[in-house]
Amino acid sequence: MSRQANRAGDPRKVNGELFTLTYGALVAQLIKDYENDEQVNKQLDKMGYNMGVRLIEDFLARANTGRCNDFRETADVIAKVAFKMYLGLTPVVSNWSAAGDEFSLLLESNPLTDFVELPPGHANLNYSNLMCGALRGALEMVQMDVDVKFIQDTLKGDNITEIRLRFIKRLEDAVPVGED
Amino acid sequence: MSSLGKQKSSNLEKSLGKGKPEVNIATFALLFSEIVQYCQNRVLTVPELQTKLSELGQHVGSHMLDVLFLREKGYKREIKLLSMLIFIKSTFWKLVFGKEADKLEQANDDDRTYYIIEKEPLVNKFISVPKDKGNLNCAAFTAGILEAVLNGANFPAKVTVHWHKGTTFMIKFDESVIARDKTVDGR
């Protein structure tokens, strides 16, 4: 992996600020286009879902992780491999439920929210909802029906950003999804 | 100001950072793809779609401008037209898209018009344009970024995108920029 220092960066990487600001432009546009925060959340979730459905293929092709035997293993792969690979950070897996079907991802930083401050009047907006959609979409493609939502968000004044994942059921016969 | 129950940390209190964190190209490409699809569902024609993408790009560009000059130039702005263009072609392009732009040219017959040529812009890397949308170029987004950066630096211009030698960004400066540039001494 030795590269000359002054050469252009890794061709498989993109400037993080370009990504952050592009996402910001999208959210700003959605807020203009929709009437309320709930609808924006829904749209972001949908877009994230579409991304997740396609990201998982890239992930399976590149990550070489193999099959997960249980939800705990899945959690580790999501945090340590997937997040690292696609967003360049490693959230902490914690707060397991007793039954082992629910856990939280704790994010100390969130590349989607750099430079972002929520203006007043958007208390219901889940700014990074795209991430939930992406997790849901990707997991669905590996036959897991999982509920994903934000329960804490630094944008809203919490100390940490927490995404809660709850395993609902194993999907049998998964049908390939369409383009949208 | 009423006291908030929870302490919100202000962005202005955080350090700016070096802008190094990078994300996977797949993450960005899929996000951009969603953006294009979203815009497409809200417009009827290809030019409208390009305008929409350009608007989103402008949002990005206007936010990027200050941080760029601050980090790269130590608060100093470019005042000469040519150095501004070279700054965009090299420093800016390299930082934002990972490489310098392929070419910077001036139109033969018009001193207001410049071209930045990029064989394969980052945003177009994974886009294949359907036949019925022949002249759509999603790098209109990039054109929007450029336009906002130029306007923000007080070089009012229109930037449009064309399929020519890959993608060509045509920058048409406002008359006033050319007139002013003649009065500014070269350094």
Interface residues (C-beta under 8 A of the other chain):
Chain A: A8 G9 D10 P11 R12 K13 V14 N15 G16 E17 L18 F19 L21 T22 Y23 G24 A25 L26 A28 Q29 D33 Q43 M47 N50 M51 R54 L55 D58 M85 Y86 L87 G88 P111 D114 F115 V116 E117 L130 T154 K156 G157 D158 D180
Chain B: L4 G5 K6 Q7 K8 S9 S10 N11 G17 G19 K20 P21 E22 V23 N24 I25 A26 T27 F28 L30 L31 F32 S33 E34 I35 Q37 Y38 R42 E55 L56 G57 H59 V60 H63 M64 V67 K94 L95 V96 F97 G98 K99 E100 L122
